[in-house]
Each structure stands twice: as C-alpha cells, then as structure tokens.
C-alpha cells in the first residue's frame, strides 16, 4: 500500500466515525420524545380578595363612638337642579329710547343757562329757548314746515294704527294657544316706537301752529324746547346764543329707566343655553350670594362677531331703584348668569357628604344597619351652592353621612382611632 492510499483510507475512516457519533447523539439526546407536552408557566400572582366598587370598606362603630362623633345624615335625592353659567355682558340703550331733539324752525337760541350732558331732564321743563327768525323767508319756511309736519302726523297716525292692530292680533293668537310670546313682545316694541314717533311729530306740528298764530298777531315769543320724555342728556350739540337752521339737532335725551343687556356667547355654547329662560345681571366683582337684577329675554335683530366666534343674546331689565336715577350706564360691562339646558332630574347629595381620597377620588359614606357605614364611590358633575350634583352615586333614598365623614375616613385608613 502506498502512502497516498493509506492517507485517503484514514480520512474516510475518521469521517465515518464522526457521522456515527453524531447520529447517536441525535437519537439519544437532541430528538424530543414523542407525545411530550410543553410545560405551562406557573401563576405569577394571586389576589386573595378582589376589590369591588360597590362593596367598599365598611366602618362599624360602637354606640358610644357614634354618639361622640355626632354623625348626621341626609338622604340622596333626585330633583331638578337648574344650572347656570356666567358670561360678560354690555349695557346698551334699547331702540326707541334715545331721542334727538331738533330745532323746529330757524332761529337763535336765547342766552341763558348752558345745558350739560349727563343732567337729568323731565318733560315740561325747557332745556333751551329758541327765538324764531321773523323775516319773509323765515315766515315762508314756517308755513312749509307746518304743512310738512301735518303730513308727518298723518303718516305717524297710520303707522301707529297698523302696529296696534298687529299687537292686538298677536295677543289674541297667543291667548288662543297658537302663538308665541316673542311675537307679542316684538309687536309691542314696534307699537311703542310708533307711539313715540307720533308724539314727536304731533308736538312739532302744534308748536309750528302756535308760532304762526303768534306771528300773525304780532306777539311772537321765544319757543321753549322741552325734552319729549324723561331721561338724561346724552349729547348737547347747540349752545345758547347760537343761530341754528330748521332741523338742526340741539340735544339728545336717553331714557335709562329700562336698558338692554347684550351678551356675546361663544357659538359652541349656544346650544347649551336655554334661550327662553330669564337671566340675572350683577356686577363683575359680585360674589356668590350677592344681589342681582332679573332680565327678561327680548327679541332683537340677530348680530354676531365672526372674529371672536360669538353670537349676541339680548335681555331687558329695569334700571331704576328707589332714591337712584340709574344703576348701570350705557357701555358698562356686567356679569350675566344664563340658565343652561339640564336634564329634568339630577342625583344630588349635600356637598358636606363628599370626601376625597389621596388620588382625588370622590366618596360618600352610606349608612347601613347596626352602626355600620360603607364607603361608596361617586362621580361629581358640579357643585352649586351647598349641593353636589352627581353623575353616578348611591340610589335615591339612601342615607349618606354629612357630618363626621372625615372622621370615618380617618378611622378606615388608620389616621385616627
């Protein structure tokens, strides 16, 4: 045998031995046994007693301990709970309550006391005196003004009749159960405006007739310019000693006995507000419990602000009080409390019955038998006054602890004994 053939025989023998050892290891060790099942991991944790929300911890007191704590209870009640939200509002002058008094004819204002804006004025008390011009041109203007005034009076009378008929019809329809109170309010407001307009043009016609009669008799006297209604001078645009043409504005009178409140409301909150419920108006610095003034809903032209995303609501309120001329001024900012649309009934408990744990959870203690008090979780929606309105809680009729709940919680958690 040569050297090369001997080396090849040795290599082949070594390979055969290696294959045999590998096959033996596979069948003896590595190959899994048939029918063997994978092992199941053991339980990593156990819960001896599962906590249930409806079965909170119970504190059992002795009769002596219960007497010392002076525990008081109150029932869980389901009742209507109107909710309100406060918005910022602005006092404005209602339409028809601001009147501009103009010169009935050309003339010169008689020297005298200077009217000051902000002064209270009343009907029958002259603010200015006008001396009419007696030249031929002035007489012709007076005659033309009188004819024009008579035409304005006839038009105002027809307008007042039309608005009065509309108001009477709206009232009859509402009495029959087929109308709306808003339609009656709109018709009444239009009738009041028409009445004021009729009174203004009638007074101007009578004044012109009086002046023309005095001119014909040669006994013309200064004309007293009186405010058409009680109110406050808002603007004064002419002064004594000044010559003014016919129709020139002299002063403006605003009646502030009744004002409107404009409340801009975010459009996202509009559907949550009860548009038919009255509002409560108070000062911006008012606190809970401070007196407010009621304000009724009024119909007004719809207005909104696209920049701020708000829509305006309007309310009317009385602005007078005993011994005071006005309470609020036009343009003044006020706090307006508006009623929200709420469910018919809400689950309520006294606010003093609510306790909070370390994590902020809300609980109450429900009275059981034999001096036992069980802690039950509640979900508080909001607080109004001394009442807590619940989204979830014990059923109505259950007695909850209103005085001594903190002591019971301390006893349960180990802070006190």
Buried (B, 14 or more C-beta within 10 A) or exposed (E): EEEEEEEEEEEEEEEEEEEEEEEEEEEEEEEEEEEEEEEEEEEEEEEEEEEEEEEBBEBEBEEEBBEEBEBBBBBBBBEEBEBBEEBEBBBBBBEBBBBBBBBBBBBBBBEEEEBEEEEBBEEEEBBBBBBBBEEEEBBEBBEEBBEBBBEBBEEBBEBBEEBBEBBEBBBEBBEEEEBEEBBBBBBBBBBBBBBBBBBBBBBBBBBBBEBBEBBEEEEBEBBBBBBBBBBBBBEBBBEBEEBBEBEBBBBBBBBBEEBBBBBBBEEEBEEBBBEEBBBBBBBEEBEEEEEBBEBEBBBBEEEBEEEEEBBBBBBBBEBEEEEEEBBBEBEBEBBBBBBEEBEEEBBBBBBBBBBEEEEEEBBBBBBBEEBEBBBBBBEBBEEBEEBBBBEEBBEEEBBBBBBBBBBBBBBBEEEEE
